[in-house]
């Protein structure tokens, strides 16, 4: 819980708007930065957000974390598409949406069923690559 609070404090939306390194605070800012070839600070911030999630929250089996083998360019293209569909959004909401979409499913099961049998093991779930 302590890590989650620290993570939320570090990644709050005010960090985006107060950042001096030209980090895009809105989807419009992201689009402008991409057109001017100045999106690198925002992509670094997104990678940091993903790394923090992988370190403190990720429970999947992929050794590369929530994004698997995705490259920086794949994530940038995904964000381009997201911002076209959600122009009033921002990069933080976008990456949270992507993480939510890709995180492993949590399946609850009591220790024993009413019949006394243990719960079945969950099936291995395949998560598609981002760039495909």
TORVEXVO-457859 format. One record per residue (C-alpha): residue in three letters; x, y, z; residue number from 1. Coordinates in Angstrom, 3 decimals, m for minus. Example, Ala and Ser with C-alpha at 12.3 -4.5 7.8 and 13.67 -1.06 7.14 Angstrom:
2
+--------+----------+----------+----------+-----+
| residu |       px |       py |       pz | num |
+--------+----------+----------+----------+-----+
|    ALA |   12.300 |   m4.500 |    7.800 |   1 |
|    SER |   13.670 |   m1.060 |    7.140 |   2 |
+--------+----------+----------+----------+-----+
end
This chain:
132
+--------+----------+----------+----------+-----+
| residu |       px |       py |       pz | num |
+--------+----------+----------+----------+-----+
|    UNK |    0.000 |    0.000 |    0.000 |   1 |
|    UNK |    2.881 |    2.336 |    0.826 |   2 |
|    UNK |    4.370 |    1.816 |   m2.640 |   3 |
|    UNK |    1.016 |    2.528 |   m4.270 |   4 |
|    UNK |    0.698 |    5.829 |   m2.424 |   5 |
|    UNK |    4.223 |    6.821 |   m3.395 |   6 |
|    UNK |    3.552 |    5.819 |   m6.989 |   7 |
|    UNK |    0.345 |    7.849 |   m7.129 |   8 |
|    UNK |    2.037 |   10.876 |   m5.604 |   9 |
|    UNK |    4.864 |   10.734 |   m8.123 |  10 |
|    UNK |    2.632 |   10.223 |  m11.097 |  11 |
|    UNK |   m0.106 |   12.700 |  m10.329 |  12 |
|    UNK |   m1.493 |   14.858 |  m13.140 |  13 |
|    UNK |    0.028 |   17.949 |  m11.541 |  14 |
|    UNK |    3.426 |   16.463 |  m12.320 |  15 |
|    UNK |    2.550 |   16.567 |  m16.007 |  16 |
|    UNK |    1.474 |   20.205 |  m15.993 |  17 |
|    UNK |    4.343 |   21.411 |  m13.827 |  18 |
|    UNK |    7.088 |   19.524 |  m15.630 |  19 |
|    UNK |    9.728 |   21.840 |  m17.110 |  20 |
|    UNK |   10.903 |   19.353 |  m19.751 |  21 |
|    UNK |    8.063 |   20.021 |  m22.234 |  22 |
|    UNK |    6.112 |   16.918 |  m21.299 |  23 |
|    UNK |    2.777 |   16.901 |  m23.112 |  24 |
|    UNK |   m0.030 |   17.533 |  m20.626 |  25 |
|    UNK |   m2.834 |   16.895 |  m23.119 |  26 |
|    UNK |   m3.438 |   14.812 |  m26.210 |  27 |
|    UNK |   m3.278 |   18.012 |  m28.239 |  28 |
|    UNK |    0.137 |   18.713 |  m26.739 |  29 |
|    UNK |    1.219 |   15.186 |  m27.644 |  30 |
|    UNK |    0.112 |   15.628 |  m31.261 |  31 |
|    UNK |    1.938 |   18.973 |  m31.474 |  32 |
|    UNK |    5.094 |   17.486 |  m29.945 |  33 |
|    UNK |    5.020 |   14.584 |  m32.410 |  34 |
|    UNK |    4.620 |   16.942 |  m35.366 |  35 |
|    UNK |    7.591 |   19.014 |  m34.140 |  36 |
|    UNK |    9.662 |   15.875 |  m33.429 |  37 |
|    UNK |    9.830 |   16.934 |  m29.770 |  38 |
|    UNK |    7.938 |   14.051 |  m28.138 |  39 |
|    UNK |   10.987 |   12.444 |  m26.519 |  40 |
|    UNK |   10.417 |   13.933 |  m23.007 |  41 |
|    UNK |    6.852 |   12.627 |  m22.995 |  42 |
|    UNK |    7.884 |    9.162 |  m24.182 |  43 |
|    UNK |   10.528 |    9.054 |  m21.442 |  44 |
|    UNK |    7.853 |    9.989 |  m18.910 |  45 |
|    UNK |    5.540 |    7.266 |  m20.260 |  46 |
|    UNK |    8.348 |    4.708 |  m20.028 |  47 |
|    UNK |    8.916 |    5.736 |  m16.413 |  48 |
|    UNK |    5.218 |    5.367 |  m15.665 |  49 |
|    UNK |    5.250 |    1.869 |  m17.198 |  50 |
|    UNK |    8.438 |    0.934 |  m15.329 |  51 |
|    UNK |    6.872 |    2.005 |  m12.026 |  52 |
|    UNK |    3.783 |   m0.060 |  m12.761 |  53 |
|    UNK |    5.916 |   m3.079 |  m13.682 |  54 |
|    UNK |    7.943 |   m2.755 |  m10.491 |  55 |
|    UNK |    5.139 |   m2.275 |   m7.984 |  56 |
|    UNK |    1.912 |   m3.618 |   m9.485 |  57 |
|    UNK |    2.518 |   m6.022 |  m12.379 |  58 |
|    UNK |    1.633 |   m9.628 |  m11.549 |  59 |
|    UNK |    1.944 |  m11.208 |  m14.976 |  60 |
|    UNK |    4.482 |  m13.731 |  m16.137 |  61 |
|    UNK |    6.092 |  m11.804 |  m19.008 |  62 |
|    UNK |    9.661 |  m10.936 |  m17.962 |  63 |
|    UNK |    9.440 |   m7.736 |  m20.008 |  64 |
|    UNK |    6.426 |   m6.510 |  m18.031 |  65 |
|    UNK |    3.054 |   m5.195 |  m19.092 |  66 |
|    UNK |    4.201 |   m4.031 |  m22.538 |  67 |
|    UNK |    5.926 |   m7.255 |  m23.501 |  68 |
|    UNK |    8.245 |   m6.746 |  m26.469 |  69 |
|    UNK |    6.741 |   m3.412 |  m27.531 |  70 |
|    UNK |    9.189 |   m0.784 |  m28.715 |  71 |
|    UNK |    9.087 |    2.920 |  m27.936 |  72 |
|    UNK |    7.775 |    3.555 |  m31.456 |  73 |
|    UNK |    4.922 |    1.075 |  m30.948 |  74 |
|    UNK |    3.796 |    2.863 |  m27.797 |  75 |
|    UNK |    4.081 |    6.256 |  m29.515 |  76 |
|    UNK |    1.945 |    5.060 |  m32.437 |  77 |
|    UNK |   m0.587 |    3.616 |  m30.005 |  78 |
|    UNK |   m0.731 |    6.979 |  m28.207 |  79 |
|    UNK |   m1.201 |    8.742 |  m31.562 |  80 |
|    UNK |   m4.270 |    6.586 |  m32.250 |  81 |
|    UNK |   m5.585 |    6.979 |  m28.708 |  82 |
|    UNK |   m5.302 |   10.763 |  m28.863 |  83 |
|    UNK |   m7.121 |   10.879 |  m32.208 |  84 |
|    UNK |  m10.022 |    8.968 |  m30.646 |  85 |
|    UNK |   m9.896 |   10.846 |  m27.301 |  86 |
|    UNK |   m8.731 |   14.423 |  m28.022 |  87 |
|    UNK |   m9.842 |   15.712 |  m24.604 |  88 |
|    UNK |   m7.688 |   13.152 |  m22.797 |  89 |
|    UNK |   m4.032 |   13.268 |  m21.756 |  90 |
|    UNK |   m1.030 |   10.917 |  m21.935 |  91 |
|    UNK |   m1.440 |    9.771 |  m18.330 |  92 |
|    UNK |   m5.056 |    8.695 |  m18.862 |  93 |
|    UNK |   m3.992 |    7.057 |  m22.121 |  94 |
|    UNK |   m1.233 |    4.951 |  m20.586 |  95 |
|    UNK |   m3.470 |    4.029 |  m17.645 |  96 |
|    UNK |   m6.038 |    2.847 |  m20.199 |  97 |
|    UNK |   m3.424 |    0.762 |  m22.013 |  98 |
|    UNK |   m2.218 |   m0.794 |  m18.760 |  99 |
|    UNK |   m5.780 |   m1.568 |  m17.712 | 100 |
|    UNK |   m6.405 |   m3.209 |  m21.078 | 101 |
|    UNK |   m3.242 |   m5.330 |  m20.898 | 102 |
|    UNK |   m2.905 |   m6.249 |  m17.236 | 103 |
|    UNK |   m3.468 |   m9.881 |  m16.262 | 104 |
|    UNK |   m7.002 |  m10.776 |  m15.260 | 105 |
|    UNK |   m7.560 |  m11.252 |  m11.550 | 106 |
|    UNK |   m9.733 |  m14.248 |  m10.864 | 107 |
|    UNK |  m11.100 |  m14.748 |   m7.387 | 108 |
|    UNK |  m11.762 |  m18.234 |   m6.115 | 109 |
|    UNK |  m12.488 |  m19.457 |   m2.615 | 110 |
|    UNK |  m10.035 |  m21.922 |   m1.100 | 111 |
|    UNK |  m12.510 |  m24.772 |   m1.385 | 112 |
|    UNK |  m15.697 |  m25.083 |   m3.360 | 113 |
|    UNK |  m18.834 |  m26.314 |   m1.685 | 114 |
|    UNK |  m18.083 |  m29.822 |   m2.998 | 115 |
|    UNK |  m14.733 |  m29.816 |   m1.197 | 116 |
|    UNK |  m12.628 |  m29.704 |   m4.368 | 117 |
|    UNK |   m9.862 |  m27.108 |   m4.724 | 118 |
|    UNK |  m10.224 |  m24.343 |   m7.298 | 119 |
|    UNK |   m8.990 |  m25.134 |  m10.804 | 120 |
|    UNK |   m5.776 |  m23.499 |  m11.947 | 121 |
|    UNK |   m6.331 |  m20.453 |  m14.142 | 122 |
|    UNK |   m5.748 |  m20.861 |  m17.862 | 123 |
|    UNK |   m2.701 |  m19.150 |  m19.324 | 124 |
|    UNK |   m3.852 |  m15.949 |  m20.977 | 125 |
|    UNK |   m2.111 |  m14.634 |  m24.092 | 126 |
|    UNK |   m1.783 |  m10.878 |  m24.426 | 127 |
|    UNK |   m1.302 |   m9.627 |  m28.006 | 128 |
|    UNK |    1.710 |   m7.504 |  m28.890 | 129 |
|    UNK |    1.086 |   m3.777 |  m29.250 | 130 |
|    UNK |    2.735 |   m3.238 |  m32.630 | 131 |
|    UNK |    0.761 |   m5.956 |  m34.381 | 132 |
+--------+----------+----------+----------+-----+
end
